[in-house]
């Protein structure tokens, strides 16, 4: 496909945590060109997921954007296919199941899906690793490891500081609602083909951008390192505050990284992006390019 044209690039470090607001959510934005990304101030100091939705929804009037969210957009279908009578299903149908299980729970919380008896058998929810747990991964996560770009966790593992499953389920609810409310202006790659002028949402893994910038597994927590990473991604320095959280760093570097990659046709048609990825499992933006 031809690379879409965007005027804005937004990186979102996401969280599936419980509570009214989350220190683990950060939003950064940059414009086309070489200008440095900036952190978007959170209402009241910390973002809620609902506040992120409201900000994204309002921003659809500001021109086509490429928006990366740090969460899996779906689940490994070696397990998720069992939720459907025909053993098939799709990512969009999975979003409907998640929403049905979580209906009535505010702020896009996703845990009720994982604890619902109809779906809970796939998740490692507590305690030592169960004997039946297979740590399922999607093809894009395997490819991310193969390319040396990091080791994403399985969204079915819901214990430990690095668990990502609850954020994934919350992200599915947010994407579903955005897509329903603005179907002509929102596309979720690779499930949708972006139309002219659409805002496109992609799944990101911030470690991928940090590795491309030469930081390996090291976290960034100061302004000098931020500017080194931004320079490696074709951006001018941010000259920000002396200290930043790793969540803020991930958002800033992701915004610049999205802008760097967006014009490359290879990221839109990466190796390994087959029909299963397009319909069911999705793909991490930048993997396999």
C-alpha positions in Angstrom: 0.0 0.0 0.0 1.1 3.6 -0.5 2.2 5.3 2.7 -0.6 7.5 4.1 0.2 11.2 4.7 -0.1 12.6 8.2 0.2 16.0 9.8 0.4 14.8 13.4 2.2 11.9 15.2 1.2 10.8 18.6 2.8 8.3 21.0 0.8 7.0 23.9 2.2 5.0 26.8 -0.8 3.1 28.1 -1.9 1.3 31.3 -4.5 -1.2 32.3 -4.3 -0.4 36.0 -7.3 0.1 38.3 -8.1 3.5 39.7 -9.4 6.9 38.6 -6.1 8.1 37.1 -2.7 6.5 36.2 0.9 7.5 36.5 1.6 5.0 33.8 -0.2 6.9 31.0 1.7 9.5 29.0 0.8 11.2 25.7 3.3 13.0 23.4 2.7 14.7 20.0 4.8 16.1 17.2 4.0 17.6 13.8 5.3 16.7 10.4 8.9 17.8 9.8 11.7 17.7 12.3 10.2 19.6 15.3 10.7 17.9 18.7 7.7 16.1 20.2 6.1 17.6 23.3 4.3 16.0 26.2 0.5 16.7 26.2 -0.5 17.9 29.7 -2.9 15.6 31.5 -6.1 17.0 32.9 -5.6 17.3 36.7 -2.0 16.2 36.4 -2.5 12.5 35.6 -4.4 10.9 32.7 -7.3 8.6 33.0 -8.1 6.4 30.0 -11.4 8.2 29.5 -9.5 11.5 29.3 -7.3 10.0 26.7 -10.3 9.0 24.7 -11.9 12.5 25.0 -8.6 14.1 23.8 -8.3 11.7 20.9 -11.9 12.1 19.9 -11.6 15.9 19.9 -8.4 15.8 18.0 -10.0 14.0 15.0 -10.9 17.5 13.8 -7.2 18.6 13.7 -6.1 16.7 10.6 -5.0 13.1 9.9 -2.8 11.7 12.6 -0.7 8.5 13.1 -1.4 7.4 16.6 0.6 4.7 18.3 -0.7 3.1 21.5 1.6 0.9 23.6 -0.7 -2.1 23.9 -1.6 -5.3 22.0 -4.6 -4.6 19.8 -5.8 -8.2 20.1 -4.9 -11.6 21.6 -3.0 -14.7 20.3 -5.6 -16.6 18.4 -4.2 -20.0 19.3 -6.3 -19.3 22.4 -8.7 -16.5 21.3 -10.2 -18.6 18.5 -11.7 -20.9 21.2 -14.1 -18.1 22.2 -15.9 -18.5 18.9 -18.2 -21.4 17.9 -16.5 -21.9 14.6 -13.0 -21.8 16.1 -12.2 -18.8 13.9 -13.4 -15.2 14.8 -11.6 -11.9 14.1 -10.0 -9.2 16.1 -13.1 -7.0 15.7 -15.3 -9.8 16.9 -13.0 -10.3 19.8 -13.4 -6.6 20.7 -17.2 -7.1 20.8 -16.7 -10.0 23.2 -14.5 -7.9 25.4 -16.9 -5.0 25.5 -19.9 -7.3 26.3 -18.0 -8.8 29.2 -16.9 -5.4 30.5 -20.1 -3.4 29.8 -21.0 -1.1 32.7 -17.4 -0.9 33.9 -16.1 2.6 33.6 -12.8 4.0 32.1 -12.4 1.2 29.6 -11.3 -1.3 32.3 -10.6 -4.7 30.8 -10.2 -7.1 33.8 -13.8 -8.3 33.8 -13.2 -10.1 30.5 -10.2 -12.0 31.9 -12.1 -13.1 35.0 -15.3 -14.0 33.1 -15.7 -17.8 33.4 -16.2 -18.0 29.6 -12.7 -16.6 28.9 -10.7 -16.9 32.1 -9.2 -20.3 31.4 -6.8 -18.8 28.9 -5.3 -16.3 31.4 -2.6 -16.7 34.1 -4.3 -14.6 36.7 -2.5 -15.3 40.0 0.0 -17.5 41.8 2.7 -19.7 40.4 2.6 -20.5 36.7 -0.1 -23.1 36.1 0.9 -26.3 34.5 -1.6 -25.7 31.6 -0.2 -22.3 30.8 1.6 -22.2 27.5 2.5 -18.4 27.3 0.9 -17.9 23.9 2.3 -15.2 21.6 1.3 -13.7 18.3 3.4 -13.9 15.1 4.3 -10.2 15.4 5.8 -10.8 18.9 7.8 -13.7 17.7 9.1 -11.6 14.8 9.9 -8.7 17.2 12.3 -11.1 19.1 13.7 -12.5 15.8 14.5 -8.9 14.6 16.3 -8.2 18.0 13.8 -5.4 18.8 12.7 -6.7 22.2 10.7 -9.4 23.9 7.0 -8.4 24.3 5.1 -10.2 27.0 2.1 -12.4 26.3 -1.1 -10.6 26.9 -2.4 -13.8 28.6 0.1 -13.4 31.4 -1.6 -11.1 34.0 0.9 -11.2 36.8 4.1 -9.3 37.5 5.3 -5.8 36.9 5.7 -6.3 33.2 2.2 -7.8 32.5 0.5 -6.2 29.5 -2.7 -8.0 29.2 -4.9 -5.7 31.1 -3.7 -2.7 29.1 -4.4 -4.7 25.9 -8.0 -5.4 26.9 -8.6 -1.7 27.9 -7.1 -0.6 24.6 -9.4 -2.9 22.7 -12.4 -1.2 24.3 -11.0 2.3 23.5 -10.3 1.4 19.9 -13.7 -0.2 19.4 -15.5 2.9 20.7 -13.4 5.3 18.6 -14.0 3.2 15.5 -17.8 3.1 16.2 -18.1 6.8 16.9 -16.1 8.1 13.9 -16.0 5.3 11.3 -15.2 7.6 8.4 -12.3 9.2 10.2 -10.7 6.4 12.2 -8.8 3.4 10.8 -7.1 0.7 13.0 -4.1 -0.9 11.1 -3.8 -3.6 9.9 -7.5 -4.5 10.3 -8.7 -1.4 8.3 -7.3 0.0 5.1 -6.7 3.7 5.8 -8.8 6.0 3.6 -7.7 9.5 2.5 -7.4 11.9 5.4 -8.1 9.2 8.1 -6.5 9.1 11.5 -4.7 5.8 11.8 -4.1 3.9 15.0 -1.2 1.4 15.2 0.1 -0.8 17.9 3.5 0.2 19.1 6.2 -1.3 21.3 8.3 1.7 22.6 11.4 -0.6 23.2 11.5 -1.0 19.4 12.1 2.8 18.9 14.6 2.9 21.8 16.6 0.0 20.3 16.6 1.7 17.0 18.0 4.8 18.8 20.8 2.8 20.3 19.5 2.4 23.9 19.1 -1.4 24.0 17.2 -2.3 27.2 18.2 0.8 29.1 15.5 3.1 30.4 15.6 6.8 29.7 14.9 9.1 32.6 16.8 12.4 31.8 16.5 15.1 29.2 20.0 14.6 27.7 19.2 11.0 26.8 15.8 12.0 25.4 17.6 14.4 23.0 20.1 11.7 22.0 17.3 9.3 21.1 15.3 12.0 19.3 18.3 12.9 17.2 18.7 9.2 16.2 15.1 9.3 15.1 15.5 12.4 12.9 14.1 14.9 15.4 15.3 18.2 16.9 16.1 18.2 20.6 13.2 18.6 23.0 15.3 20.5 25.6 12.8 19.4 28.3 12.9 19.2 32.0 16.0 17.6 33.6 14.1 14.5 34.7 11.3 12.5 33.0 9.5 9.3 33.9 10.1 6.3 31.7 6.5 6.6 30.7 7.0 10.1 29.4 10.2 9.0 27.7 8.4 6.2 25.9 5.7 8.5 24.7 8.2 11.2 23.4 10.4 8.7 21.6 7.4 6.8 20.2 6.0 10.0 18.6 9.3 10.8 16.9 9.7 7.1 15.9 6.3 7.0 14.3 7.1 10.1 12.3 10.4 8.5 11.2 8.8 5.3 10.0 5.5 6.5 8.6 6.7 7.4 5.1 8.5 4.0 4.6 6.2 1.7 2.5 7.9 -1.3 4.1 6.4 -0.7 7.5 2.9 -0.9 6.0 3.6 -4.2 4.2 6.1 -5.9 6.5 7.4 -9.5 6.1 5.1 -11.8 8.0 1.9 -9.7 7.8 -0.3 -12.5 6.5 -4.1 -12.8 6.4 -4.2 -14.1 10.0 -2.4 -11.0 11.1 -4.7 -8.7 9.1 -7.9 -10.3 10.4 -7.1 -11.7 13.8 -3.8 -11.0 15.5 -2.6 -7.6 14.3 0.9 -6.4 14.0 3.4 -4.2 15.9 4.2 -1.1 13.7 7.8 -1.3 12.6 8.4 -5.0 13.1 9.5 -6.9 10.1 10.2 -3.8 8.0 
